[in-house]
Amino acid sequence: MANDTAKKIVDKMFDEDRFSQWLGIERILIEQGHCILKMTIRKEMLNGFGIAHGGVCFSFADSALAFASNAHGRLSVALDCSISFPVAVKEGDVLTCEAKELALTNKTGTYLIEVKNQKQQNVAFFKGTVFRTNKEWFPSTDNRSTQIYREGGTDNRSTQIYGEEEIIVTTSPAESKEFLFSDLTYKVIGLAYEVFNQIGGGQKEIIYHRALKALIEKSRMEFSENVYYPVKIHEAIIGKNYLDFLLDKKIILELKATGQFSKVHFDQVLNYLKVSKLKLALLINFSSNQVKIKRVINFDKT
């Protein structure tokens, strides 16, 4: 019965997920906390080096994360994701990914997704953590379920915790697509992983900055770099902020090259959002062995 409900949830998600449909994802197995997916790499999925765009494998694994976590019955949204690419993926490769649940609490779930090609080579390792909201996919009509739904709040908000920093995000699927600029975000994430694939870890922050700029320019996305925003108090300028990148006048990109994110990083980006009055920032950290990406939301501007 539980897995029947899981399949019903994923069917509903997939019917509204245009990007997963474009990827050509096949659902092989759907269970609570567990799923297996399959897809084939097409020519239009290749980057300028003739191999699969990093964002394709990321999105493939991200779909597995979404299906496996939401199959428990509560609407769950990504909180933290990271990926590594040990083997290049080429046109015609048939990929299979399996999402396995590592830990599940009332508030979060952690998953490991392994992506393999037709030769059973591991081409990607993806780890993701989700925030489990109180909203049920198919709420029952009894008083208990109604109370749980109401506890989620009437404004469709939930709280994500990054370290000690509290960041408010929308959990309404319709609002999320518009608010998070999903198409543009996927492209940027793909470029960040492509940078890491090409130059690896251990570089200085300025090197990653130049590399990402080169790929953004090649992709012909609209952007500005080192964008100046003043810090004011009573209209007096008391400081200066310089954003690493401003993409399409919508998304702040802030780059780091440290081992771990810190509260200072989030404070910095949240201040950038407040001063610029923008909605979304991507905090991208090129560590020694992987790329870590956080979405930071300015809920005051939604």
Backbone as CSV, one residue per row, in Angstrom:
resi,resn,N_x,N_y,N_z,CA_x,CA_y,CA_z,C_x,C_y,C_z
1,MET,0.822,-1.210,0.000,0.000,0.000,0.000,0.859,1.264,0.000
2,ALA,1.934,1.262,0.857,2.804,2.434,0.943,3.494,2.712,-0.382
3,ASN,3.980,1.658,-1.047,4.671,1.856,-2.315,3.703,2.218,-3.434
4,ASP,2.434,1.804,-3.317,1.425,2.250,-4.287,1.239,3.757,-4.189
5,THR,1.214,4.249,-2.954,1.108,5.698,-2.745,2.353,6.401,-3.258
6,ALA,3.519,5.792,-3.033,4.777,6.369,-3.519,4.743,6.537,-5.032
7,LYS,4.285,5.518,-5.737,4.198,5.589,-7.203,3.205,6.664,-7.643
8,LYS,2.116,6.796,-6.910,1.116,7.807,-7.231,1.699,9.212,-7.090
9,ILE,2.484,9.409,-6.036,3.133,10.713,-5.817,4.113,11.024,-6.936
10,VAL,4.967,10.058,-7.263,5.984,10.282,-8.296,5.337,10.467,-9.661
11,ASP,4.252,9.751,-9.933,3.520,9.967,-11.188,3.059,11.411,-11.298
12,LYS,2.534,11.939,-10.205,2.063,13.330,-10.200,3.228,14.302,-10.388
13,MET,4.349,14.035,-9.709,5.526,14.889,-9.846,6.044,14.871,-11.284
14,PHE,6.138,13.668,-11.852,6.707,13.519,-13.191,5.820,14.193,-14.250
15,ASP,4.516,14.102,-14.078,3.599,14.707,-15.041,3.776,16.222,-15.123
16,GLU,4.259,16.834,-14.026,4.447,18.282,-13.985,5.905,18.686,-14.127
17,ASP,6.782,17.707,-14.294,8.229,17.965,-14.354,8.687,17.943,-15.811
18,ARG,8.622,19.075,-16.458,8.973,19.153,-17.877,10.447,18.831,-18.122
19,PHE,11.312,19.190,-17.177,12.737,18.974,-17.388,13.087,17.490,-17.327
20,SER,12.521,16.771,-16.366,12.767,15.325,-16.298,12.227,14.624,-17.545
21,GLN,11.110,15.134,-18.059,10.560,14.572,-19.296,11.515,14.828,-20.459
22,TRP,12.084,16.041,-20.504,13.032,16.369,-21.586,14.268,15.487,-21.503
23,LEU,14.706,15.184,-20.291,15.865,14.299,-20.126,15.571,12.888,-20.640
24,GLY,14.300,12.525,-20.734,13.941,11.182,-21.176,14.050,10.149,-20.076
25,ILE,13.789,10.563,-18.849,13.932,9.666,-17.708,12.854,8.582,-17.714
26,GLU,13.292,7.348,-17.484,12.380,6.219,-17.294,12.404,5.819,-15.822
27,ARG,11.264,5.554,-15.263,11.169,5.132,-13.861,11.161,3.598,-13.799
28,ILE,12.241,3.033,-13.293,12.382,1.585,-13.229,11.798,1.041,-11.922
29,LEU,12.076,1.728,-10.822,11.597,1.293,-9.514,11.309,2.510,-8.654
30,ILE,10.144,2.526,-8.007,9.776,3.611,-7.105,9.295,3.002,-5.794
31,GLU,9.996,3.331,-4.719,9.613,2.911,-3.380,9.869,4.061,-2.425
32,GLN,9.320,3.964,-1.232,9.598,4.994,-0.237,11.093,5.034,0.078
33,GLY,11.715,6.185,-0.141,13.132,6.343,0.151,14.070,5.656,-0.812
34,HIS,13.548,5.147,-1.919,14.382,4.379,-2.840,13.811,4.462,-4.244
35,CYS,14.666,4.707,-5.222,14.187,4.665,-6.614,15.345,4.354,-7.554
36,ILE,15.000,3.816,-8.719,15.963,3.551,-9.786,15.424,4.188,-11.059
37,LEU,16.267,4.988,-11.716,15.881,5.683,-12.936,16.851,5.343,-14.060
38,LYS,16.424,5.594,-15.293,17.247,5.283,-16.465,17.062,6.367,-17.512
39,MET,18.133,6.687,-18.238,18.050,7.650,-19.340,19.199,7.430,-20.314
40,THR,19.077,7.977,-21.522,20.104,7.871,-22.556,20.614,9.254,-22.918
41,ILE,21.930,9.400,-23.029,22.540,10.684,-23.363,22.385,10.957,-24.855
42,ARG,21.777,12.117,-25.166,21.558,12.524,-26.552,22.548,13.612,-26.956
43,LYS,22.640,13.863,-28.244,23.621,14.817,-28.773,23.437,16.209,-28.196
44,GLU,22.171,16.618,-28.019,21.928,17.977,-27.524,22.283,18.137,-26.050
45,MET,22.715,17.053,-25.407,23.114,17.116,-24.004,24.623,17.283,-23.832
46,LEU,25.359,17.360,-24.946,26.818,17.450,-24.880,27.281,18.892,-24.732
47,ASN,28.444,19.063,-24.093,29.035,20.396,-23.981,30.059,20.608,-25.098
48,GLY,30.821,21.692,-25.002,31.775,22.019,-26.041,32.946,21.063,-26.145
49,PHE,33.096,20.185,-25.161,34.188,19.210,-25.177,33.723,17.849,-25.703
50,GLY,32.467,17.778,-26.127,31.965,16.531,-26.698,31.570,15.484,-25.677
51,ILE,31.461,15.895,-24.402,30.998,14.978,-23.362,29.733,15.563,-22.739
52,ALA,29.042,14.748,-21.970,27.772,15.205,-21.401,27.980,16.401,-20.484
53,HIS,27.100,17.371,-20.605,27.125,18.549,-19.748,26.959,18.114,-18.300
54,GLY,27.759,18.704,-17.403,27.685,18.324,-15.994,26.300,18.484,-15.403
55,GLY,25.560,19.486,-15.900,24.221,19.720,-15.383,23.247,18.611,-15.704
56,VAL,23.541,17.830,-16.753,22.651,16.731,-17.126,22.691,15.638,-16.065
57,CYS,23.901,15.196,-15.695,24.024,14.165,-14.659,23.512,14.681,-13.316
58,PHE,23.789,15.946,-13.043,23.297,16.528,-11.786,21.775,16.484,-11.745
59,SER,21.142,16.904,-12.842,19.683,16.934,-12.887,19.088,15.534,-12.824
60,PHE,19.750,14.576,-13.467,19.309,13.184,-13.436,19.282,12.673,-11.989
61,ALA,20.397,12.895,-11.275,20.482,12.466,-9.884,19.538,13.270,-8.997
62,ASP,19.386,14.550,-9.308,18.497,15.408,-8.526,17.047,14.937,-8.629
63,SER,16.654,14.451,-9.796,15.309,13.898,-9.962,15.131,12.655,-9.088
64,ALA,16.174,11.819,-9.034,16.108,10.629,-8.177,15.967,11.034,-6.714
65,LEU,16.701,12.062,-6.311,16.590,12.581,-4.945,15.156,13.026,-4.656
66,ALA,14.578,13.777,-5.587,13.221,14.287,-5.399,12.198,13.159,-5.305
67,PHE,12.316,12.180,-6.204,11.341,11.085,-6.225,11.440,10.225,-4.958
68,ALA,12.663,9.860,-4.587,12.846,8.986,-3.430,12.391,9.650,-2.138
69,SER,12.699,10.928,-1.977,12.362,11.618,-0.729,10.879,11.954,-0.636
70,ASN,10.287,12.384,-1.735,8.865,12.734,-1.708,7.966,11.513,-1.651
71,ALA,8.498,10.349,-1.999,7.708,9.118,-1.992,7.226,8.740,-0.596
72,HIS,7.798,9.340,0.443,7.334,9.088,1.808,5.975,9.743,2.067
73,GLY,5.583,10.679,1.182,4.263,11.275,1.334,4.240,12.716,1.747
74,ARG,5.374,13.240,2.202,5.437,14.654,2.587,6.271,15.425,1.578
75,LEU,5.813,16.623,1.231,6.525,17.442,0.256,7.907,17.781,0.808
76,SER,8.948,17.422,0.050,10.326,17.614,0.484,11.094,18.404,-0.558
77,VAL,11.933,19.327,-0.108,12.690,20.188,-1.017,14.180,20.073,-0.715
78,ALA,15.013,20.230,-1.750,16.458,20.078,-1.602,17.026,21.121,-0.656
79,LEU,17.888,20.667,0.229,18.537,21.538,1.202,20.022,21.685,0.906
80,ASP,20.649,20.590,0.488,22.087,20.606,0.200,22.400,19.463,-0.753
81,CYS,23.144,19.754,-1.830,23.492,18.727,-2.825,24.950,18.885,-3.238
82,SER,25.612,17.765,-3.482,26.980,17.793,-4.013,27.164,16.603,-4.932
83,ILE,28.097,16.727,-5.877,28.288,15.660,-6.864,29.757,15.605,-7.280
84,SER,30.212,14.418,-7.651,31.550,14.248,-8.232,31.410,13.398,-9.486
85,PHE,32.351,13.589,-10.445,32.274,12.928,-11.742,33.561,12.141,-12.008
86,PRO,33.652,10.876,-11.596,34.896,10.112,-11.800,35.139,9.681,-13.240
87,VAL,34.060,9.548,-14.050,34.197,9.075,-15.431,33.358,9.967,-16.348
88,ALA,33.915,10.338,-17.496,33.193,11.182,-18.450,32.030,10.400,-19.067
89,VAL,30.967,11.126,-19.395,29.773,10.526,-20.008,29.693,10.991,-21.456
90,LYS,29.419,10.061,-22.379,29.440,10.378,-23.802,28.077,10.149,-24.439
91,GLU,27.939,10.667,-25.655,26.694,10.480,-26.406,26.402,8.985,-26.583
92,GLY,25.159,8.617,-26.365,24.755,7.225,-26.507,24.861,6.405,-25.239
93,ASP,25.550,6.927,-24.230,25.647,6.199,-22.961,24.255,6.049,-22.340
94,VAL,23.996,4.871,-21.824,22.736,4.604,-21.129,23.032,4.638,-19.630
95,LEU,22.462,5.625,-18.953,22.747,5.829,-17.536,21.629,5.279,-16.660
96,THR,22.027,4.691,-15.556,21.088,4.235,-14.539,21.510,4.840,-13.210
97,CYS,20.568,5.395,-12.481,20.913,5.922,-11.168,20.000,5.299,-10.122
98,GLU,20.565,5.067,-8.950,19.819,4.488,-7.838,19.971,5.385,-6.620
99,ALA,18.839,5.820,-6.077,18.835,6.646,-4.872,18.585,5.759,-3.663
100,LYS,19.493,5.830,-2.690,19.361,5.048,-1.459,19.297,6.002,-0.268
101,GLU,18.393,5.713,0.622,18.201,6.560,1.797,19.220,6.215,2.867
102,LEU,20.017,7.204,3.284,21.027,6.990,4.314,20.496,7.297,5.704
103,ALA,19.638,8.318,5.801,19.095,8.720,7.100,17.792,9.462,6.882
104,LEU,16.857,9.287,7.816,15.560,9.961,7.732,15.130,10.390,9.124
105,THR,14.849,11.695,9.278,14.305,12.220,10.526,12.990,12.921,10.214
106,ASN,12.379,13.484,11.226,11.123,14.198,11.010,11.318,15.407,10.119
107,LYS,12.508,16.004,10.155,12.744,17.245,9.417,13.607,17.094,8.172
108,THR,14.492,16.098,8.132,15.423,15.978,7.000,15.551,14.528,6.536
109,GLY,16.048,14.372,5.330,16.395,13.069,4.782,17.690,13.192,4.012
110,THR,18.558,12.198,4.113,19.844,12.225,3.417,19.940,11.014,2.496
111,TYR,20.401,11.248,1.258,20.377,10.208,0.228,21.702,10.159,-0.529
112,LEU,22.078,8.963,-0.929,23.221,8.755,-1.810,22.694,8.246,-3.143
113,ILE,23.084,8.914,-4.219,22.655,8.502,-5.561,23.892,8.140,-6.373
114,GLU,23.962,6.902,-6.836,25.052,6.451,-7.696,24.551,6.395,-9.137
115,VAL,25.319,6.996,-10.043,24.973,6.985,-11.466,25.986,6.106,-12.195
116,LYS,25.488,5.117,-12.944,26.361,4.193,-13.672,25.999,4.191,-15.153
117,ASN,27.001,3.876,-15.996,26.737,3.739,-17.429,26.455,2.275,-17.776
118,GLN,26.310,2.001,-19.062,25.963,0.642,-19.501,27.082,-0.364,-19.234
119,LYS,28.294,0.132,-18.943,29.413,-0.752,-18.597,29.518,-0.971,-17.089
120,GLN,28.530,-0.453,-16.366,28.494,-0.532,-14.905,29.634,0.255,-14.253
121,GLN,30.133,1.258,-14.971,31.116,2.166,-14.393,30.385,3.270,-13.633
122,ASN,30.895,3.621,-12.483,30.324,4.742,-11.742,30.750,6.050,-12.404
123,VAL,29.808,6.779,-12.964,30.119,8.031,-13.646,29.805,9.244,-12.787
124,ALA,29.045,9.065,-11.703,28.752,10.185,-10.807,28.318,9.659,-9.447
125,PHE,28.752,10.392,-8.407,28.289,10.144,-7.039,27.630,11.427,-6.556
126,PHE,26.393,11.318,-6.164,25.592,12.482,-5.771,25.090,12.255,-4.348
127,LYS,25.291,13.239,-3.493,24.746,13.171,-2.137,23.823,14.349,-1.926
128,GLY,22.631,14.095,-1.425,21.668,15.172,-1.241,20.937,15.064,0.081
129,THR,20.640,16.215,0.650,19.831,16.304,1.866,18.596,17.127,1.563
130,VAL,17.446,16.664,2.012,16.192,17.374,1.766,15.598,17.853,3.077
131,PHE,14.822,18.917,2.994,14.024,19.387,4.126,12.615,18.860,3.942
132,ARG,12.084,18.194,4.954,10.754,17.596,4.886,9.739,18.560,5.494
133,THR,8.882,19.117,4.653,7.864,20.039,5.151,6.737,19.248,5.812
134,ASN,5.800,19.965,6.395,4.645,19.323,7.023,3.488,19.125,6.056
135,LYS,3.675,19.503,4.809,2.591,19.394,3.830,2.574,18.006,3.203
136,GLU,1.436,17.372,3.229,1.286,16.046,2.661,0.866,16.144,1.190
137,TRP,1.354,15.202,0.386,0.971,15.173,-1.023,-0.516,14.871,-1.185
138,PHE,-0.999,13.909,-0.404,-2.412,13.549,-0.463,-2.957,13.530,0.961
139,PRO,-3.231,14.723,1.527,-3.679,14.784,2.921,-5.005,14.077,3.099
140,SER,-5.116,13.297,4.180,-6.377,12.632,4.501,-7.324,13.637,5.133
141,THR,-8.543,13.236,5.348,-9.560,14.164,5.833,-9.743,14.114,7.333
142,ASP,-8.942,13.244,8.029,-9.134,13.187,9.476,-8.512,14.399,10.145
143,ASN,-8.841,14.632,11.401,-8.424,15.844,12.105,-6.923,15.924,12.250
144,ARG,-6.286,14.764,12.462,-4.838,14.767,12.661,-4.115,15.273,11.431
145,SER,-4.487,14.784,10.255,-3.816,15.201,9.030,-4.077,16.671,8.745
146,THR,-5.311,17.103,9.040,-5.631,18.510,8.808,-4.771,19.399,9.690
147,GLN,-4.557,18.968,10.938,-3.740,19.754,11.850,-2.298,19.829,11.370
148,ILE,-1.765,18.700,10.892,-0.398,18.703,10.368,-0.267,19.679,9.209
149,TYR,-1.245,19.691,8.324,-1.202,20.585,7.172,-1.217,22.039,7.627
150,ARG,-2.056,22.332,8.619,-2.150,23.714,9.087,-0.876,24.165,9.780
151,GLU,-0.217,23.212,10.452,1.022,23.577,11.116,2.094,24.003,10.132
152,GLY,1.939,23.618,8.883,2.902,24.023,7.871,2.808,25.492,7.545
153,GLY,1.706,26.147,7.945,1.563,27.580,7.687,0.708,27.839,6.474
154,THR,-0.067,28.896,6.510,-0.958,29.212,5.397,-0.258,29.978,4.295
155,ASP,0.999,30.381,4.523,1.709,31.145,3.500,2.671,30.274,2.704
156,ASN,2.555,28.945,2.833,3.362,28.004,2.045,4.857,28.197,2.235
157,ARG,5.279,28.503,3.446,6.706,28.683,3.686,7.245,27.591,4.592
158,SER,8.508,27.312,4.424,9.195,26.430,5.361,10.544,27.047,5.649
159,THR,11.242,26.498,6.618,12.528,27.060,7.002,13.638,26.076,6.681
160,GLN,14.666,26.556,5.983,15.869,25.762,5.770,16.943,26.287,6.714
161,ILE,17.698,25.391,7.326,18.753,25.795,8.233,20.107,25.483,7.606
162,TYR,20.922,26.498,7.417,22.285,26.330,6.940,23.203,26.746,8.086
163,GLY,23.794,25.778,8.784,24.578,26.125,9.957,23.649,26.729,10.988
164,GLU,23.931,27.952,11.419,23.062,28.631,12.369,22.185,29.661,11.667
165,GLU,22.274,29.726,10.346,21.540,30.756,9.600,20.184,30.235,9.167
166,GLU,19.168,31.041,9.351,17.817,30.652,8.985,17.455,31.329,7.678
167,ILE,17.070,30.534,6.675,16.743,31.071,5.368,15.358,30.586,4.984
168,ILE,14.473,31.512,4.639,13.098,31.141,4.335,12.956,30.874,2.844
169,VAL,12.307,29.757,2.516,12.083,29.411,1.116,10.630,29.018,0.923
170,THR,10.126,29.196,-0.287,8.775,28.759,-0.587,8.751,27.266,-0.852
171,THR,7.679,26.594,-0.438,7.555,25.171,-0.696,6.412,24.873,-1.642
172,SER,5.778,25.893,-2.181,4.731,25.684,-3.174,5.377,25.401,-4.512
173,PRO,5.120,24.240,-5.156,5.784,23.905,-6.415,5.627,24.990,-7.472
174,ALA,4.428,25.561,-7.598,4.211,26.582,-8.621,5.048,27.812,-8.343
175,GLU,5.119,28.218,-7.045,5.914,29.386,-6.695,7.399,29.106,-6.861
176,SER,7.827,27.872,-6.521,9.251,27.552,-6.568,9.807,27.695,-7.973
177,LYS,9.061,27.238,-8.992,9.563,27.286,-10.360,9.822,28.726,-10.787
178,GLU,8.895,29.630,-10.413,9.058,31.023,-10.802,10.123,31.690,-9.950
179,PHE,10.094,31.407,-8.646,10.950,32.124,-7.731,12.413,31.749,-7.886
180,LEU,12.669,30.465,-8.082,14.053,30.013,-8.093,14.722,30.089,-9.464
181,PHE,14.003,30.605,-10.476,14.571,30.723,-11.818,15.244,29.402,-12.213
182,SER,14.466,28.334,-12.192,15.032,26.986,-12.282,15.855,26.747,-13.546
183,ASP,15.385,27.220,-14.717,16.121,26.969,-15.959,17.508,27.589,-15.910
184,LEU,17.576,28.843,-15.468,18.854,29.543,-15.386,19.754,28.920,-14.326
185,THR,19.150,28.513,-13.224,19.920,27.894,-12.139,20.575,26.597,-12.586
186,TYR,19.832,25.749,-13.307,20.399,24.488,-13.801,21.602,24.749,-14.699
187,LYS,21.499,25.770,-15.552,22.604,26.076,-16.458,23.848,26.480,-15.681
188,VAL,23.674,27.317,-14.675,24.821,27.782,-13.890,25.452,26.629,-13.123
189,ILE,24.611,25.784,-12.518,25.137,24.631,-11.785,25.962,23.740,-12.715
190,GLY,25.444,23.526,-13.922,26.180,22.726,-14.895,27.531,23.332,-15.235
191,LEU,27.571,24.657,-15.391,28.832,25.335,-15.709,29.821,25.208,-14.549
192,ALA,29.323,25.307,-13.322,30.207,25.193,-12.160,30.859,23.813,-12.112
193,TYR,30.080,22.771,-12.387,30.650,21.426,-12.392,31.595,21.228,-13.573
194,GLU,31.307,21.891,-14.674,32.205,21.792,-15.825,33.553,22.435,-15.503
195,VAL,33.529,23.562,-14.774,34.771,24.204,-14.338,35.597,23.220,-13.515
196,PHE,34.938,22.571,-12.557,35.670,21.652,-11.683,36.207,20.457,-12.466
197,ASN,35.409,19.968,-13.424,35.869,18.838,-14.242,37.129,19.187,-15.018
198,GLN,37.232,20.443,-15.454,38.349,20.848,-16.305,39.613,21.194,-15.530
199,ILE,39.459,21.883,-14.382,40.668,22.368,-13.694,40.852,21.748,-12.310
200,GLY,39.863,20.980,-11.835,40.021,20.255,-10.582,39.982,21.137,-9.350
201,GLY,40.316,20.535,-8.211,40.309,21.254,-6.945,41.658,21.847,-6.604
202,GLY,41.684,22.642,-5.533,42.949,23.195,-5.041,43.403,24.478,-5.704
203,GLN,42.601,25.029,-6.609,42.968,26.285,-7.258,42.572,27.478,-6.380
204,LYS,43.134,28.642,-6.685,42.751,29.857,-5.980,41.380,30.327,-6.459
205,GLU,40.705,31.096,-5.606,39.363,31.572,-5.936,39.342,32.360,-7.241
206,ILE,40.363,33.167,-7.487,40.401,33.991,-8.702,40.453,33.117,-9.952
207,ILE,41.093,31.955,-9.850,41.158,31.034,-10.991,39.770,30.497,-11.323
208,TYR,39.028,30.107,-10.300,37.659,29.624,-10.520,36.775,30.745,-11.059
209,HIS,37.018,31.950,-10.574,36.258,33.106,-11.063,36.475,33.291,-12.569
210,ARG,37.726,33.259,-12.985,38.043,33.446,-14.412,37.494,32.301,-15.264
211,ALA,37.593,31.079,-14.728,37.114,29.918,-15.482,35.604,29.969,-15.660
212,LEU,34.874,30.302,-14.590,33.418,30.381,-14.686,33.003,31.520,-15.607
213,LYS,33.720,32.630,-15.542,33.417,33.746,-16.432,33.563,33.316,-17.894
214,ALA,34.618,32.570,-18.204,34.845,32.131,-19.584,33.696,31.251,-20.079
215,LEU,33.203,30.351,-19.210,32.103,29.477,-19.628,30.779,30.224,-19.727
216,ILE,30.573,31.192,-18.833,29.343,31.996,-18.918,29.342,32.802,-20.213
217,GLU,30.490,33.381,-20.551,30.594,34.133,-21.805,30.324,33.225,-23.003
218,LYS,30.870,32.019,-22.961,30.680,31.077,-24.067,29.216,30.664,-24.206
219,SER,28.514,30.574,-23.082,27.108,30.186,-23.107,26.198,31.324,-23.559
220,ARG,26.775,32.532,-23.654,26.050,33.724,-24.106,24.933,34.135,-23.157
221,MET,25.092,33.814,-21.895,24.151,34.314,-20.894,24.506,35.759,-20.542
222,GLU,23.500,36.540,-20.243,23.728,37.932,-19.851,24.277,37.962,-18.424
223,PHE,25.376,38.688,-18.204,25.937,38.749,-16.859,26.789,40.009,-16.692
224,SER,27.030,40.351,-15.438,27.990,41.394,-15.067,28.868,40.812,-13.974
225,GLU,30.094,41.298,-13.866,30.975,40.809,-12.807,31.462,41.965,-11.953
226,ASN,31.839,41.633,-10.719,32.298,42.633,-9.750,31.331,43.820,-9.686
227,VAL,30.061,43.492,-9.520,29.009,44.509,-9.535,28.999,45.264,-8.211
228,TYR,29.028,46.575,-8.300,29.106,47.436,-7.113,27.725,47.733,-6.553
229,TYR,27.577,47.517,-5.241,26.382,47.936,-4.515,26.830,48.631,-3.235
230,PRO,26.412,49.890,-3.014,26.825,50.598,-1.798,26.048,50.126,-0.571
231,VAL,26.681,50.239,0.593,26.008,50.027,1.863,25.687,51.395,2.447
232,LYS,24.435,51.640,2.760,24.008,52.969,3.189,23.353,52.927,4.566
233,ILE,23.443,54.055,5.253,22.669,54.291,6.458,22.192,55.737,6.402
234,HIS,20.883,55.922,6.397,20.291,57.252,6.225,20.851,57.946,4.984
235,GLU,20.929,57.167,3.893,21.396,57.660,2.588,22.885,57.972,2.549
236,ALA,23.597,57.814,3.644,25.050,58.020,3.632,25.734,56.694,3.301
237,ILE,26.637,56.711,2.347,27.362,55.502,1.951,28.451,55.205,2.973
238,ILE,28.368,54.034,3.595,29.332,53.674,4.636,30.197,52.480,4.248
239,GLY,29.921,51.909,3.093,30.702,50.765,2.656,30.369,50.378,1.235
240,LYS,31.103,49.418,0.717,30.921,48.984,-0.665,30.859,47.460,-0.723
241,ASN,29.945,46.955,-1.522,29.862,45.533,-1.810,30.153,45.298,-3.283
242,TYR,30.889,44.250,-3.582,31.148,43.874,-4.968,30.732,42.417,-5.152
243,LEU,29.666,42.214,-5.896,29.182,40.869,-6.169,30.078,40.208,-7.208
244,ASP,30.412,38.942,-7.017,31.256,38.255,-8.002,30.617,38.297,-9.384
245,PHE,29.358,37.845,-9.462,28.628,37.873,-10.731,27.164,38.209,-10.462
246,LEU,26.558,38.892,-11.403,25.117,39.093,-11.417,24.615,38.546,-12.746
247,LEU,23.840,37.474,-12.677,23.418,36.754,-13.873,22.011,37.181,-14.277
248,ASP,21.903,37.666,-15.525,20.611,38.039,-16.094,19.867,39.031,-15.198
249,LYS,20.618,39.819,-14.424,20.037,40.816,-13.515,19.098,40.182,-12.487
250,LYS,19.266,38.858,-12.237,18.364,38.134,-11.343,19.078,37.387,-10.226
251,ILE,20.190,36.744,-10.569,20.818,35.812,-9.636,22.230,36.275,-9.295
252,ILE,22.511,36.378,-8.000,23.863,36.669,-7.534,24.649,35.367,-7.474
253,LEU,25.851,35.376,-8.020,26.756,34.233,-7.903,27.927,34.656,-7.025
254,GLU,28.117,33.983,-5.920,29.228,34.274,-5.029,30.115,33.038,-4.949
255,LEU,31.379,33.181,-5.295,32.302,32.046,-5.375,33.208,31.984,-4.152
256,LYS,33.485,30.760,-3.702,34.430,30.503,-2.629,35.334,29.354,-3.045
257,ALA,36.487,29.252,-2.407,37.401,28.133,-2.647,37.953,27.685,-1.300
258,THR,37.036,27.220,-0.453,37.397,26.780,0.889,36.875,25.361,1.107
259,GLY,37.307,24.735,2.185,36.883,23.366,2.448,35.407,23.255,2.775
260,GLN,34.907,24.186,3.588,33.528,24.118,4.040,32.889,25.508,3.981
261,PHE,31.562,25.524,3.872,30.840,26.772,4.038,30.892,27.178,5.511
262,SER,30.791,28.474,5.751,30.721,28.968,7.127,29.549,29.930,7.251
263,LYS,29.194,30.255,8.480,28.116,31.211,8.715,28.441,32.572,8.103
264,VAL,29.725,32.928,8.109,30.145,34.204,7.524,29.776,34.269,6.040
265,HIS,29.940,33.152,5.330,29.598,33.118,3.910,28.121,33.424,3.704
266,PHE,27.275,32.823,4.543,25.833,33.041,4.382,25.436,34.450,4.798
267,ASP,26.065,34.961,5.866,25.798,36.342,6.271,26.149,37.296,5.133
268,GLN,27.276,37.045,4.492,27.724,37.897,3.393,26.713,37.907,2.254
269,VAL,26.275,36.709,1.833,25.353,36.619,0.704,23.975,37.180,1.060
270,LEU,23.528,36.934,2.284,22.240,37.492,2.702,22.275,39.014,2.707
271,ASN,23.410,39.590,3.104,23.557,41.044,3.042,23.548,41.543,1.604
272,TYR,24.211,40.798,0.710,24.186,41.164,-0.710,22.748,41.202,-1.230
273,LEU,21.974,40.177,-0.875,20.583,40.129,-1.328,19.777,41.303,-0.767
274,LYS,20.018,41.619,0.488,19.278,42.711,1.115,19.604,44.054,0.463
275,VAL,20.900,44.289,0.235,21.317,45.564,-0.342,20.869,45.687,-1.795
276,SER,21.000,44.598,-2.555,20.652,44.629,-3.982,19.154,44.488,-4.225
277,LYS,18.416,44.034,-3.190,16.971,43.813,-3.291,16.628,42.752,-4.335
278,LEU,17.525,41.785,-4.479,17.289,40.663,-5.388,16.743,39.470,-4.609
279,LYS,16.262,38.456,-5.337,15.579,37.333,-4.705,16.475,36.131,-4.414
280,LEU,17.443,35.887,-5.286,18.152,34.602,-5.226,19.650,34.779,-5.398
281,ALA,20.400,34.006,-4.616,21.860,33.933,-4.775,22.279,32.475,-4.768
282,LEU,23.311,32.164,-5.543,23.933,30.839,-5.510,25.322,30.999,-4.901
283,LEU,25.539,30.313,-3.807,26.833,30.306,-3.142,27.565,29.053,-3.608
284,ILE,28.655,29.238,-4.375,29.356,28.126,-5.019,30.739,27.974,-4.398
285,ASN,30.993,26.807,-3.827,32.261,26.562,-3.148,33.032,25.463,-3.881
286,PHE,34.183,25.828,-4.447,35.064,24.853,-5.100,36.041,24.330,-4.045
287,SER,35.717,23.166,-3.466,36.608,22.586,-2.457,37.657,21.721,-3.159
288,SER,38.433,21.021,-2.373,39.533,20.251,-2.966,39.062,19.060,-3.786
289,ASN,37.862,18.513,-3.462,37.432,17.294,-4.145,36.023,17.340,-4.722
290,GLN,35.344,18.490,-4.603,33.996,18.570,-5.149,33.523,20.013,-5.212
291,VAL,32.370,20.201,-5.850,31.711,21.504,-5.893,30.506,21.452,-4.968
292,LYS,30.393,22.423,-4.085,29.248,22.512,-3.188,28.463,23.784,-3.525
293,ILE,27.155,23.640,-3.635,26.318,24.766,-4.053,25.140,24.918,-3.106
294,LYS,24.893,26.146,-2.648,23.741,26.450,-1.808,22.892,27.523,-2.505
295,ARG,21.566,27.335,-2.453,20.652,28.373,-2.884,20.267,29.204,-1.672
296,VAL,20.438,30.509,-1.751,20.108,31.408,-0.651,19.000,32.342,-1.119
297,ILE,17.927,32.414,-0.338,16.712,33.101,-0.760,16.485,34.369,0.057
298,ASN,16.120,35.436,-0.614,15.686,36.666,0.042,14.170,36.668,0.054
299,PHE,13.584,36.098,1.103,12.132,35.927,1.115,11.400,37.258,1.160
300,ASP,12.052,38.317,1.662,11.407,39.632,1.712,11.013,40.133,0.328
301,LYS,11.667,39.623,-0.713,11.405,40.115,-2.076,10.509,39.183,-2.875
302,THR,9.990,38.093,-2.286,9.099,37.211,-3.033,7.697,37.774,-3.020
